[in-house]
Amino acid sequence: MADNVLISRPTYSKKIFGDTFDTVERDKRLTYRLRRWGRQQLQCSRTRLWNILTSLFPVLFWLPKYKRKYVVGDLIAGWTVGIIRIPQGMAYALLAGVQPVYGLYSCFFPVLLWFVFSTSRHTSVGTMAVVCLMIQNLISVHVHDQELSLNEGKLLINGQEVNLTTVPSQFIIKKSEEGTVLNSTFYMSYLTDEQEKKKIEIACSATLLVGIIQLLMAILRLGFLTTLLSDPVIQGFTTGSAFHVMSSQVKYLFGLNKSVGKYSGPFAIFKTFIDIFKNLSHANVPDVIISVISLPALLIVKYLNERYKKKLRNIPIPIELILVVLATVISYFCNLDDPPYNVNIVKTIPTGFPHFSSPSYTYLWSSMVTDCLIMAFISVAITLSLTKIYADKHGYEIDANQEILALGIANILPAFLSSFAVAGSLSRTAIQESTGGKTQLVSVLSSVLMLIVLIWLAPLFQPVPKSVLACIIIVALKSLFMQFEKLKDLWLVSKLDFCIWIVTCTAVVLLGVDLGLAVGVAMAIVALVFRIQHPKHAILGRIMHTDLYADRKKYKDAYEIPGIKIFHYADSPSFTNKDAFRNSLYHAIGCNPSTVLSKLEKRREKELANSEISMRLIQKKSLSTSSPARSIQEKEGSMRKRSKLAPDAESLLDDSSMSILGFNVLILDATMWSFIDSTASREILQIIDKFLALGVTVVLAGPSSNVLKTLDGCGLPSRVSHDQVFVSVHDAVVYAEKVHQETVTRSESVEEPYSNMPGYPGFDSLAL
């Protein structure tokens, strides 16, 4: 049986409530608050210095408190994530359009910085498919691939013979008999290296700009801007981007990377597939065989990892690394890159670390800024989402702005070390958490394995076929494509969010990642405006014998009190929805007071016109009679009768508000109004004026102090006194009942609310 609640208290208006209970006095002067803030900031102590250091470098806070029991879990998670990072780093570098070694750099330097600056314990950063795709798009815009070939010893660039006057002298061989001869092999190698250097320089320049944008977001506390990217927008965007990622890798599955062009912009994905289908007859059979073996192997083992997770003790079989190692061994001993196989392999992977150098294409930032803004926002939004999910799951707090700062630093500094932009990885984060990782020490342990590869083992991966790396990328997209499964639940939760998801995904697939995201954000904003314009509203009825009020159309036990309308508006009135508020109110009560006033005005004018005609007739008749005194008396009597139709509201209505509007008290339920602006305040006051002109008493219920302050500033007290502003709906109803009783006492029969209901206890029961 439910517990009973029995409360006995007086009715409180806002004024009586404020007079009865003491408030906390605060100095609201701006100068006082500035002085207090200044004193707090200028305080100097060891504790404050330590707090500043630990907030900027969170590792100083948690590392000294590291517990020994975390060692085993962090060690297992670190090596597991590190093993996965090696093939994924190489594969995502291929997706970004740069050499695989730069993917290894991007999985090493940013991870160490993330360890120092992040407050998250589980998020794993590194290469990410969507970000790599956008970097590839930037590279394709600014670097045009050159097709280099040899024909009878002559070097051809895009089918044209090289002009020797443009060739550096070190590649020219001077022979007395044959004249000047080009060293085609070395010059071709030089052009290839220069093109690859330009690609990574473009990627590093874009990464530096992305990091600067994220750093500014952290300094200016602009992390809230990512709220524009709602979950449906992010999920639709990432799913649509997965189609572009897949289309960019399909050509490697068939060995058609030289036959298929690079496209960007609207309908690029269709142009890519058209090229693939046109050249399908020229597919390289060994690449197709490798892909046919690799794709099912990856899918099957990943399925087994998921199904037998507990039996494997949450340590997945590293199928990516196994596949890369096997493919490397076979490629090396079978010489798959030579005829007749002609398999496209990774080739050069240097050992050691890159030189610290400034990105040289920063002058192109003006043309990159749009793509870099998108990359910055997307990487921040996805990383914060991952961070919050696992922080809530494990019950610890994170600092969102510190996470943005960590991500910005993880992009800025590595940009000087030949790394490209990174973000939080969904798959690696899930593996890090499921394998027992408890802290960011996992990042250091996985980086140790990456360090071993960079210093000693990197050249061993030179024979890796690119088709294997493409298979790894495509299978890694499974989690993004699986987001389609969420659409069914999303439809049940919110059909509007469902439409946002579908529109964003479709726009990204058709128009590209940049325009598609813009369409998704625009759709989300339109949906937000629509929700603001069409909030839930209702006329409330009282649950009998309680102080509870509910939508009378939704609950059968909610009965409307005769003579009283309680209008509930479930949003904050503002300039964006003031018209919607007015229309909702008029629709809910079933009449428009402006129309009623207009009709009454027309009736008054008509009656005045009739009175003037009557006066003329009386005057004319009085002239024809012999008693002027009598005619004057009749005239005055007629005027007295017509004077009842004067424009004054009280005489106009003369106790007729119930007959015209059906009620004489309107309660505006403001309990859901978190704020109100001046535009909406003036609109509400105009509405109140119209009801007052019709003799309807307007009462406010439950407005917050800031809402009431804004309304008072716009002139509410001249219309509705503070004695008519109440702390709750029930207090307002008790007052409204008294007003209603006083209004109808002049009638022969007084109708009490719910009087037609059996067992109704009478008006006094309203004051619980």
C-alpha positions in Angstrom: 0.0 0.0 0.0 1.3 3.4 -0.9 2.3 5.8 1.9 -0.1 8.7 2.6 0.8 12.3 2.6 -1.2 14.7 4.9 -0.1 18.3 4.9 -1.8 21.3 6.6 -0.5 24.7 5.7 -1.7 28.2 4.7 -2.0 29.2 1.1 1.2 31.0 0.0 1.5 33.7 -2.6 5.0 34.7 -3.6 4.7 37.8 -1.5 3.5 36.0 1.7 6.1 33.3 1.2 8.9 35.9 1.0 7.6 37.7 4.0 7.2 34.5 6.0 10.6 32.8 5.3 13.9 34.5 5.5 16.0 34.6 2.3 19.8 34.4 2.1 21.1 37.9 1.4 23.8 38.0 -1.3 25.7 41.0 -2.6 24.9 40.9 -6.3 26.9 43.9 -7.2 29.3 43.2 -10.1 32.2 45.0 -8.5 31.9 42.9 -5.4 31.9 39.6 -7.4 34.9 40.8 -9.4 36.8 41.6 -6.3 36.0 38.3 -4.7 37.0 36.4 -7.9 40.2 38.5 -8.0 41.1 37.6 -4.4 40.5 33.9 -5.1 42.7 34.0 -8.2 45.5 35.9 -6.5 45.7 33.6 -3.5 49.1 31.9 -3.4 49.8 28.7 -1.4 51.3 25.3 -1.8 47.8 23.8 -1.9 46.7 26.1 -4.7 49.9 25.6 -6.7 49.5 21.8 -6.4 45.8 22.1 -7.4 46.8 24.1 -10.5 49.5 21.6 -11.5 47.2 18.6 -11.0 44.4 20.2 -13.0 46.8 20.9 -15.9 48.7 17.6 -15.5 46.2 15.1 -14.1 48.9 12.3 -14.2 50.5 14.0 -11.2 47.3 13.4 -9.2 46.5 9.8 -10.0 50.0 8.3 -10.6 51.3 8.7 -7.0 48.1 6.9 -5.9 48.5 4.0 -8.3 47.5 0.7 -6.7 49.4 -2.5 -7.2 46.3 -4.5 -7.9 45.9 -2.6 -11.2 49.2 -3.8 -12.6 48.1 -7.1 -14.1 45.0 -5.6 -15.7 46.9 -2.6 -17.1 49.7 -4.8 -18.4 47.4 -7.2 -20.2 45.3 -4.3 -21.6 48.5 -2.4 -22.7 50.0 -5.2 -24.7 46.6 -6.2 -26.2 45.9 -2.6 -27.3 49.5 -2.2 -28.5 49.3 -5.4 -30.7 46.1 -4.1 -32.3 47.6 -0.6 -32.8 50.4 -1.9 -35.0 48.3 -3.1 -38.0 45.6 -0.5 -37.5 48.1 2.3 -37.5 49.6 1.1 -40.8 46.1 0.5 -42.3 44.7 3.9 -41.2 47.8 5.6 -42.7 46.9 4.0 -46.0 43.4 5.4 -45.5 44.8 8.9 -44.8 46.9 8.7 -48.1 50.3 8.7 -46.4 53.0 6.0 -45.9 52.3 3.4 -43.2 55.1 4.6 -40.9 53.3 7.8 -40.3 50.4 5.8 -38.9 52.8 4.2 -36.4 54.1 7.6 -35.4 50.4 8.8 -34.9 49.9 5.8 -32.6 52.9 6.6 -30.5 53.5 10.3 -29.8 49.9 11.4 -29.2 49.3 8.5 -26.9 52.1 9.5 -24.6 50.8 13.1 -24.4 47.3 11.8 -23.7 48.6 9.8 -20.8 50.0 13.0 -19.2 47.0 15.4 -19.9 43.9 13.3 -19.9 41.5 12.8 -16.9 40.0 9.7 -18.5 41.1 6.3 -17.3 39.9 4.2 -20.2 39.8 6.2 -23.5 42.3 5.1 -26.0 43.3 7.7 -28.6 45.0 7.2 -31.9 44.1 6.9 -35.6 40.4 7.1 -36.4 38.7 6.2 -39.7 36.6 9.4 -40.1 39.5 11.7 -39.3 41.8 9.8 -41.6 39.2 10.0 -44.4 39.0 13.8 -44.1 42.8 14.0 -44.1 42.8 12.0 -47.3 40.3 14.4 -48.8 42.5 17.4 -47.9 45.6 15.7 -49.4 43.7 14.9 -52.6 42.8 18.5 -53.0 46.3 19.9 -52.5 48.4 17.1 -53.9 47.7 15.7 -57.3 49.0 12.2 -57.9 51.5 11.8 -60.7 51.5 8.7 -62.8 55.2 7.8 -63.3 56.2 5.2 -65.9 59.2 4.2 -68.0 58.9 3.8 -71.8 62.0 2.6 -73.6 64.1 4.1 -70.9 62.4 7.4 -70.9 60.5 8.7 -67.9 56.9 9.7 -68.5 54.8 11.8 -66.1 51.1 11.5 -66.7 52.0 10.2 -70.2 54.2 13.1 -71.0 58.0 12.9 -71.5 60.0 14.8 -68.9 61.4 18.2 -69.9 65.1 17.9 -69.1 65.4 21.6 -68.5 63.2 21.3 -65.4 65.2 18.4 -63.9 67.8 19.0 -61.1 71.3 18.7 -62.3 72.1 15.7 -60.0 69.8 13.5 -62.1 71.4 14.4 -65.4 74.1 12.2 -66.9 76.3 13.9 -69.5 77.5 11.6 -72.3 79.6 13.0 -75.2 78.1 10.9 -77.9 74.5 10.6 -76.8 74.3 14.1 -75.2 72.4 14.7 -72.0 70.7 11.7 -70.5 68.3 11.5 -67.6 68.9 9.0 -64.8 65.2 8.0 -64.9 65.3 5.4 -62.1 66.7 7.8 -59.5 64.6 10.7 -60.7 61.5 8.6 -60.5 62.4 7.6 -56.9 63.1 11.3 -56.1 59.7 12.4 -57.5 57.9 9.7 -55.5 59.7 10.7 -52.3 58.9 14.4 -52.8 55.2 13.6 -53.4 55.0 11.5 -50.2 56.8 14.3 -48.3 54.3 16.8 -49.6 51.4 14.6 -48.5 52.6 14.2 -45.0 53.4 17.9 -44.8 49.8 18.7 -45.8 48.5 16.2 -43.2 50.8 17.7 -40.5 49.8 21.3 -41.4 46.1 20.3 -41.1 46.8 18.4 -37.8 48.4 21.5 -36.4 45.4 23.7 -37.2 43.1 21.1 -35.8 45.1 21.1 -32.5 45.1 24.9 -32.3 41.3 25.0 -32.8 40.9 22.4 -30.0 43.3 24.2 -27.7 41.3 27.5 -28.2 38.1 25.6 -27.5 39.7 24.4 -24.2 41.1 27.8 -23.2 37.8 29.6 -24.0 35.7 26.9 -22.4 33.9 26.3 -25.7 33.3 22.6 -25.2 29.6 23.2 -25.0 29.6 23.9 -28.7 29.9 20.2 -29.3 26.4 19.9 -28.0 25.3 21.1 -31.5 26.4 17.6 -32.5 23.7 15.5 -31.0 24.0 11.7 -30.8 21.8 11.2 -33.9 24.0 13.7 -35.8 27.2 12.0 -34.7 25.9 8.5 -35.4 24.4 9.4 -38.7 27.7 11.2 -39.7 30.0 8.4 -38.7 27.8 5.8 -40.4 27.7 7.8 -43.6 31.4 8.4 -43.4 31.9 4.6 -43.1 30.6 4.2 -46.6 33.2 6.7 -47.9 35.9 4.9 -46.0 34.8 1.6 -47.4 34.6 3.0 -51.0 38.2 4.3 -50.7 39.5 0.8 -49.8 37.6 -1.4 -52.2 40.0 -0.6 -55.0 42.8 -2.2 -53.0 40.8 -5.4 -52.6 40.9 -5.8 -56.4 44.3 -4.3 -57.0 42.9 -1.3 -58.9 44.4 1.5 -56.9 46.2 2.8 -60.0 43.0 2.5 -62.2 40.5 4.2 -59.9 40.6 8.0 -59.5 40.4 9.9 -56.2 37.2 11.9 -56.0 35.8 14.3 -53.4 32.7 16.4 -53.1 29.0 15.5 -53.9 28.4 12.0 -55.3 32.1 11.1 -55.0 31.2 7.7 -53.7 29.2 6.9 -56.8 32.0 8.1 -59.1 34.5 5.8 -57.2 32.3 2.7 -57.6 31.7 3.5 -61.3 35.4 3.5 -61.8 35.7 0.2 -59.9 33.1 -1.5 -62.0 34.5 -0.1 -65.3 38.0 -1.6 -64.4 36.8 -4.7 -62.7 38.0 -6.8 -65.7 41.5 -5.6 -65.0 41.5 -6.7 -61.4 44.6 -8.3 -60.1 43.8 -11.9 -59.3 46.4 -12.4 -56.4 45.0 -9.3 -54.7 41.5 -10.7 -55.0 42.6 -14.0 -53.6 44.3 -12.3 -50.6 41.1 -10.3 -50.0 38.8 -13.3 -50.3 40.9 -15.1 -47.6 41.5 -12.1 -45.3 37.9 -10.7 -45.0 36.2 -13.9 -43.9 39.1 -14.7 -41.5 38.9 -11.3 -39.9 35.1 -11.5 -39.5 35.0 -15.1 -38.2 37.7 -14.5 -35.6 36.2 -11.3 -34.4 32.9 -13.0 -34.1 34.5 -15.8 -32.0 36.3 -13.1 -29.9 32.9 -11.6 -29.1 31.0 -14.8 -28.5 33.7 -16.5 -26.3 34.8 -13.4 -24.6 34.5 -14.9 -21.1 36.3 -18.1 -22.0 39.1 -16.0 -23.6 39.2 -13.9 -20.3 38.4 -10.8 -22.3 41.7 -11.0 -24.2 40.8 -11.2 -27.9 42.8 -13.2 -30.5 44.9 -10.5 -32.3 43.8 -11.6 -35.7 44.9 -8.4 -37.4 48.5 -8.8 -36.3 48.4 -12.6 -37.1 47.1 -11.8 -40.6 49.7 -9.1 -41.2 52.5 -11.4 -40.1 51.3 -14.3 -42.3 50.8 -12.0 -45.3 54.2 -10.4 -44.7 56.0 -13.8 -44.6 54.2 -15.1 -47.7 54.7 -11.9 -49.6 58.4 -11.8 -48.7 59.3 -15.4 -49.7 57.0 -15.5 -52.8 58.0 -12.0 -54.1 54.4 -11.0 -54.5 55.3 -7.5 -55.6 57.1 -8.8 -58.7 55.6 -10.1 -61.9 53.5 -12.1 -62.5 51.8 -11.4 -59.2 52.2 -7.6 -59.1 50.7 -7.3 -55.7 50.8 -3.7 -54.3 52.8 -3.8 -51.1 53.8 -1.2 -48.4 57.4 -1.1 -49.5 59.6 1.4 -47.5 59.1 1.7 -43.7 62.1 3.4 -42.1 63.3 2.8 -38.5 63.8 5.4 -35.8 62.1 8.6 -35.2 61.3 11.6 -37.5 63.1 14.9 -37.2 61.4 17.7 -35.3 60.3 20.1 -38.0 57.6 22.7 -38.5 54.8 21.9 -41.0 55.6 23.8 -44.1 52.1 24.3 -45.6 50.6 26.5 -42.9 50.0 29.1 -45.6 47.2 26.9 -46.9 45.3 27.1 -43.7 42.8 29.5 -45.2 41.7 26.8 -47.6 41.8 24.1 -44.9 40.0 25.8 -42.1 36.5 24.4 -42.9 37.7 20.8 -43.0 39.9 21.3 -40.0 37.0 22.8 -38.0 34.9 19.7 -38.8 37.7 17.4 -37.8 38.3 19.3 -34.6 34.6 19.2 -33.6 34.0 15.6 -34.7 37.1 14.3 -32.8 36.2 16.3 -29.7 32.5 15.1 -29.8 33.4 11.5 -30.3 36.2 11.5 -27.7 34.1 13.2 -25.1 31.2 10.8 -25.7 33.5 7.8 -25.2 35.1 9.4 -22.1 31.7 10.2 -20.5 30.4 6.7 -21.2 33.2 4.9 -19.4 33.5 7.5 -16.7 29.8 7.0 -15.8 30.2 3.2 -16.0 33.1 3.1 -13.6 32.0 6.0 -11.4 34.7 8.6 -11.7 34.6 12.3 -12.7 36.2 13.8 -15.8 36.9 17.4 -16.8 35.5 17.9 -20.3 37.6 21.0 -21.0 40.8 19.2 -19.8 39.9 16.4 -22.2 39.7 18.9 -25.1 43.0 20.4 -23.9 44.6 17.0 -23.9 43.3 16.2 -27.4 44.5 19.6 -28.7 48.0 19.0 -27.2 48.0 15.4 -28.6 47.5 17.0 -32.1 49.7 20.1 -31.8 53.1 18.6 -30.7 53.0 15.4 -32.8 52.3 17.6 -35.9 56.0 18.6 -35.6 56.9 14.9 -35.6 55.2 13.7 -38.8 52.0 12.6 -37.1 48.4 13.2 -38.3 45.3 14.0 -36.4 44.0 11.6 -33.8 40.8 11.0 -31.7 39.3 8.5 -29.3 38.8 5.1 -30.8 35.7 3.1 -30.0 37.1 -0.3 -30.7 40.4 0.1 -28.9 38.7 1.8 -25.9 36.3 -1.1 -25.6 39.2 -3.6 -25.7 41.2 -1.6 -23.2 38.3 -1.6 -20.8 37.2 -5.2 -21.3 40.8 -6.6 -20.9 41.1 -5.1 -17.4 42.6 -1.7 -18.0 42.1 0.5 -15.0 44.3 3.6 -15.7 46.0 5.5 -18.5 49.2 3.5 -17.7 47.8 1.3 -20.5 48.8 4.0 -22.9 52.5 3.9 -21.8 52.6 0.1 -21.9 51.1 -0.1 -25.4 53.5 2.6 -26.5 56.5 0.5 -25.4 55.4 -2.1 -27.9 55.1 0.5 -30.6 58.5 1.8 -29.7 60.0 -1.6 -30.2 58.4 -1.7 -33.7 59.6 1.8 -34.6 63.2 1.1 -33.6 63.8 -2.5 -34.7 60.8 -4.2 -36.3 59.4 -1.7 -38.7 61.3 -2.8 -41.9 59.9 -6.3 -41.4 56.5 -5.1 -42.4 57.6 -3.7 -45.8 56.2 -6.6 -47.8 52.7 -6.3 -46.3 50.1 -6.3 -49.1 47.9 -3.2 -49.1 44.9 -5.4 -49.8 45.4 -6.9 -46.3 45.5 -3.5 -44.7 42.4 -2.5 -46.7 40.6 -5.6 -45.3 41.5 -4.6 -41.8 40.1 -1.2 -42.3 36.8 -2.5 -43.8 36.2 -5.0 -41.0 37.0 -2.3 -38.4 34.0 -0.4 -39.9 31.7 -3.1 -38.7 30.9 -1.2 -35.4 29.9 1.9 -37.4 27.6 -0.1 -39.8 26.1 -1.8 -36.8 24.7 1.5 -35.7 21.8 0.8 -38.1 20.5 -1.6 -35.5 19.9 1.3 -33.2 17.4 2.8 -35.6 14.5 0.6 -34.5 14.9 1.8 -30.9 15.4 5.3 -32.0 12.2 5.3 -33.9 10.3 4.2 -30.7 12.0 6.8 -28.6 11.9 9.8 -30.9 10.7 9.9 -34.5 12.3 13.3 -35.0 15.7 12.0 -33.9 15.2 9.1 -36.3 14.7 11.6 -39.1 17.8 13.5 -38.1 19.9 10.3 -38.2 18.6 9.3 -41.6 19.0 12.7 -43.1 22.5 13.1 -41.8 23.7 9.7 -43.0 22.1 10.2 -46.4 23.5 13.6 -46.8 27.0 12.4 -45.9 26.8 9.6 -48.4 25.5 11.8 -51.2 27.2 15.1 -50.6 30.4 14.2 -48.8 31.5 14.5 -45.2 31.7 18.3 -45.0 28.4 19.2 -46.6 26.7 16.2 -45.1 27.7 17.2 -41.6 26.5 20.8 -42.3 23.1 19.3 -43.4 23.0 17.2 -40.3 23.7 20.1 -37.9 21.2 22.3 -39.8 18.6 19.5 -39.5 19.3 19.2 -35.7 18.9 23.0 -35.3 15.6 22.9 -37.3 14.4 20.1 -35.1 15.3 22.0 -32.0 13.4 25.1 -33.2 10.5 22.9 -34.0 10.5 21.4 -30.5 10.7 24.9 -29.0 7.8 26.0 -31.2 5.7 23.0 -30.4 6.2 22.0 -26.7 3.7 20.0 -24.8 0.8 22.1 -23.4 -2.4 21.1 -21.7 -5.3 22.3 -19.6 -4.9 20.7 -16.2 -7.5 19.1 -14.1 -7.4 18.2 -10.4 -7.1 14.7 -9.1 -9.9 14.7 -6.6 -9.1 14.8 -2.9 -5.4 15.6 -3.7 -3.3 18.6 -4.5 -2.1 17.0 -7.8 -3.0 18.3 -11.2 -2.7 16.5 -14.5 -3.6 16.7 -18.2 -7.4 16.1 -18.2 -7.2 14.6 -21.7 -4.6 12.1 -20.6 -6.0 11.1 -17.1 -9.6 10.2 -16.6 -9.4 11.1 -12.9 -8.3 14.6 -13.7 -11.4 16.8 -13.5 -11.5 20.4 -14.7 -12.7 22.9 -12.0 -15.7 24.9 -13.4 -14.9 28.5 -13.8 -11.1 28.0 -13.7 -8.7 27.2 -16.5 -5.2 26.0 -15.6 -2.8 26.3 -18.6 0.4 24.2 -18.4 3.1 25.1 -20.9 6.1 22.7 -20.7 8.8 25.0 -22.0 10.4 28.4 -21.3 8.7 31.2 -23.2 11.1 33.2 -25.4 11.2 35.2 -28.5 11.4 32.0 -30.5 8.1 30.6 -29.3 6.1 33.6 -28.0 3.7 33.1 -30.9 3.4 29.4 -30.3 2.7 30.2 -26.6 -0.1 32.5 -27.5 -1.6 30.2 -30.1 -1.3 27.2 -27.7 -3.1 29.1 -25.0 -5.9 30.2 -27.2 -6.3 26.7 -28.7 -6.4 25.1 -25.2 -9.0 27.4 -23.7 -11.1 27.2 -26.9 -11.3 30.9 -27.7 -9.3 34.0 -28.8 -9.8 36.9 -26.4 -8.8 39.3 -29.2 -11.7 38.0 -31.3 -14.1 38.3 -28.4 -13.1 41.8 -27.7 -13.4 42.7 -31.4 -16.9 41.3 -31.5 -17.9 43.1 -28.3 -16.5 46.3 -29.8 -18.5 45.9 -32.9 -21.6 45.2 -30.9 -21.0 48.4 -28.9 -20.5 50.4 -32.0 -23.7 48.9 -33.4 -25.6 49.7 -30.3 -24.3 53.2 -30.3 -25.4 53.7 -33.9 -28.8 52.3 -33.0 -29.0 54.7 -30.0 -28.2 57.7 -32.3 -31.0 56.6 -34.7 -33.3 56.3 -31.8 -32.4 59.7 -30.5 -33.1 61.2 -33.9 -36.5 59.5 -34.0 -37.2 60.8 -30.5 -36.2 64.3 -31.4 -38.4 64.2 -34.5 -41.3 62.9 -32.5 -40.8 65.5 -29.8 -41.1 68.2 -32.4 -44.4 67.0 -33.5 -45.8 66.8 -29.9 -46.9 69.7 -27.7 -45.0 68.6 -24.6 -41.3 69.4 -25.0 -40.7 68.5 -21.3 -42.0 65.0 -21.9 -39.9 64.5 -25.0 -36.8 65.6 -23.0 -37.6 63.1 -20.3 -38.1 60.3 -22.8 -34.8 61.2 -24.5 -33.0 61.0 -21.1 -34.6 57.7 -20.3 -33.5 56.3 -23.7 -30.0 57.5 -23.1 -29.9 55.9 -19.7 -30.8 52.5 -21.3 -28.2 52.8 -23.9 -25.5 53.9 -21.5 -25.4 50.3 -20.2 -23.4 49.5 -23.4 -20.6 51.9 -22.6 -17.1 50.7 -23.5 -16.1 50.2 -19.9 -15.2 46.5 -19.4 -17.3 45.9 -16.3 -20.4 47.5 -17.8 -19.7 45.9 -21.1 -19.6 42.4 -19.6 -21.9 43.0 -16.6 -21.3 39.7 -14.9 -21.2 37.9 -18.3 -17.6 36.6 -18.4 -18.8 33.1 -17.6 -21.3 33.2 -20.5 -18.8 34.5 -23.0 -15.5 32.6 -22.2 -16.9 29.9 -19.9 -14.5 30.7 -17.0 -13.5 33.7 -15.0 -10.1 32.7 -13.6 -7.1 31.8 -15.7 -4.0 30.2 -14.0 -0.8 30.2 -15.9 1.3 27.3 -14.7 4.9 28.6 -14.8 6.5 25.7 -12.9 8.3 24.5 -16.1 9.6 27.9 -17.1 13.3 27.9 -16.4 13.7 31.4 -17.9 11.8 34.0 -19.9 13.1 36.9 -22.0 11.8 40.4 -22.4 10.1 39.7 -25.8 8.0 36.8 -24.4 7.3 38.8 -21.2 5.7 41.6 -23.2 3.7 39.1 -25.2 2.4 37.4 -22.0 1.5 40.8 -20.5 -0.4 41.7 -23.7 -2.3 38.4 -23.3 -3.0 39.2 -19.7 -4.4 42.7 -20.7 -6.9 41.0 -23.1 -8.2 38.6 -20.4 -8.4 41.4 -17.9 -10.4 43.5 -20.4 -12.9 40.6 -20.5 -13.1 40.4 -16.7 -11.0 37.3 -16.3 -8.7 37.2 -13.4 -5.2 36.0 -14.3 -3.0 34.2 -11.7 0.6 32.9 -12.0 1.6 29.6 -10.3 5.1 28.5 -9.4 7.3 31.0 -11.4 11.0 31.0 -10.4 12.6 34.1 -9.0 14.4 35.0 -12.3 11.2 34.5 -14.3 9.3 36.7 -11.9 12.1 39.3 -11.9 11.9 39.6 -15.7 8.1 39.8 -15.7 8.2 42.5 -13.0 10.6 44.5 -15.0 8.3 44.5 -18.0 5.3 45.7 -15.9 3.6 42.6 -14.4 2.7 44.3 -11.0 0.4 46.8 -12.7 -1.7 43.9 -14.0 -1.1 41.0 -11.6 -0.2 41.9 -8.1 2.3 39.7 -6.1 -0.7 38.5 -4.1 -1.8 36.8 -7.2 1.5 35.0 -7.8 1.7 31.7 -6.0 4.3 29.2 -5.1 2.4 26.2 -6.5 -0.5 25.4 -8.7 -2.6 24.2 -5.8 -2.1 27.5 -3.9 -3.3 29.3 -7.0 -6.3 27.1 -7.3 -7.4 27.8 -3.7 -7.2 31.5 -4.4 -9.0 31.1 -7.8 -11.8 29.2 -6.0 -12.3 32.1 -3.7 -12.5 34.5 -6.6 -14.9 32.2 -8.4 -17.1 31.9 -5.3 -17.3 35.7 -5.0 -18.1 36.1 -8.7 -21.0 33.6 -8.7 -22.6 34.5 -5.3 -24.8 36.9 -7.2 -26.3 34.0 -9.1 -29.3 32.2 -7.8 -27.5 28.8 -7.7 -23.9 28.3 -6.9 -22.2 25.5 -8.6 -19.4 24.0 -6.6 -16.6 22.2 -8.4 -17.2 18.5 -8.8 -20.6 19.0 -7.2 -22.1 16.5 -9.6 -19.6 13.8 -8.3 -20.7 11.4 -5.6 -18.9 11.9 -2.3 -17.5 15.3 -3.1 -16.5 16.9 0.2 -17.0 20.6 -0.8 -14.8 23.6 -1.4 -13.0 23.5 1.9 -11.2 20.3 0.9 -9.2 22.2 -1.6 -7.1 23.7 1.2 -5.3 20.5 2.1 
